[in-house]
Amino acid sequence: MMVQIIKDMDELKTFLKAAGSKLVVVEFSAKWCGPCQKICPLVHAMSLQYRNVMFANVDVDDSRDLAQIYHVKVIPTFQMFKKAQKVTLFSRLKRAFCCNGSGIVSKPIFEFCGADAQKLEAKIRELM
Amino acid sequence: MHQAALLGGMVQDAPHYGWALQPVPHDWATMAEAVQNHVKSLNWGHRVQLQDRKVTYFNIKASFVDAHTVCGVSKGGKETLLSAEHIIIATGGRPRYPTHIEGALEYGITSDDLFWLKESPGKTLVVGASYVALECAGFLTGLGLDTTVMIRSIPLRGFDQQMSSLVTEYMASQGTRFLRGCTPSRVQRLPDGQLQVTWEDPSSGKEDTGTFNTVLWAIGRIPETRSLNLEKAGVHTSPTSQKILVDALETTSVPHIYAIGDVAEGRPELTPTAIMAGKLLAQRLCGQSSDVMDYENVPTTVFTPLEYGCVGLSEEEAVARHGEEHVEVYHAYYKPLEFTVAERDASQCYIKMVCLRKPPQLVLGLHFLGPNAGEVTQGFALGIKCGASYAQVMRTVGIHPTCAEEVAKLRISKRSGLDPTVTGC
């Protein structure tokens, strides 16, 4: 499974930890969203092409809490994570997070909304 | 789905305009999926909005414990107790099933189900004369399905009756079958899976039967109050409609409990009306304003194959309120441009404006039957809200070529007895 399905915060934390220093791309999508269905095969292709990038998918209806925590409004939204290194990687932070009871929530380093596959790929190549 | 049906009509018109289109088949599953996806995206949009405005959303089924306390049960069975200073009830209504008719519950569906069917409903019997019944029967016919409407008495009760009969006349001309004056007595399932409906036909005095794939009940809606335990809170409902009794400020019999939308007695059962009433109530509760909802002159449109838009009083209401000698009705039949080349029958394309007879002749009601009736009526609703008079309508220049300009061109009154049918450009 080249695109990991993620259901909740625990699974996301495990996934991010396993990624180590690799770039992680998490797509928030929904079954009823047309653009999501269109970009789906392209994301799968990217997951096969870019072996040093980890890809995951969150269904906003199945995982409402995760969608809420990450303030997802538009679908599809791609949030990219990378273990903190230095200056250059924090290129554009869309939203700040507050801590929840169980500890500090991982922050994405970049958020990309919409189903423009070319732009998405360009950003992945830039950050990976 | 109404739009899908209209497109079918346009496909038929297309060859007249030079498009070499063959008749095309319609696939219910494709359309249904698109509609269902759209509805789900709307649900998502609402959730996002609630989140944005920091509204705490409890996905639980609520009922009253007492006037200040509500108990909610989650899908998993977990109970939550909530108490509040102000409580607003907006639970709306649901389609009514004729439970006294044998087989009605087991074999019939309602509008709630129709939009979620994965397969085509096939040959359908729609029971009812509401706008829901006529809109559904209308698009089912337009999609090529064999459709029958069973009406107990009159179509579109509460709406202008002259306009209502033009609506059903048009539907009949498009192939919808009507069984007038009939009431169903039972529904049975046949061995091949089809449904057999038995009904009473008072004109012949006999019973008749028919076979259908689907039976759709569209006989009215009932308020969602049964499971609320309103008595525990002291909230009174109407003994006839079961709707919650409210005053002009949406307050129920309990000072801090309010009700808006379809669940409240005496309100137009329209979404935009409920939304506006809700917003004004919220502003009043926060002390931001003292504005009260105006339920007069609320425009609406029935999206039957030939659409009917209206705002203000029906002719009957105007005459009842002011007396026939004080009312002037201007009317006209017209032919939409899009019907001409396509050689469509425009016999029911009709407009009437109900006014006071006394100058400047205040407009009491506008009724428009034709394509894009919703778009046409919305604009004129503003004029009527501002107290437009017929004198002002006469001074309004029309936009050509549109159907809406025909409203501004109304000159013939019913009283004159002159012929209101189409005359040239």
HADDOCK unambig.tbl for C-alpha pairs under 7 A between the chains (distance, minus, plus):
assign (segid A and resid 32 and name CA) (segid B and resid 37 and name CA) 4.35 0.50 0.50
assign (segid A and resid 32 and name CA) (segid B and resid 40 and name CA) 6.50 0.50 0.50
assign (segid A and resid 32 and name CA) (segid B and resid 41 and name CA) 6.79 0.50 0.50
assign (segid A and resid 33 and name CA) (segid B and resid 37 and name CA) 6.78 0.50 0.50
assign (segid A and resid 73 and name CA) (segid B and resid 48 and name CA) 6.04 0.50 0.50
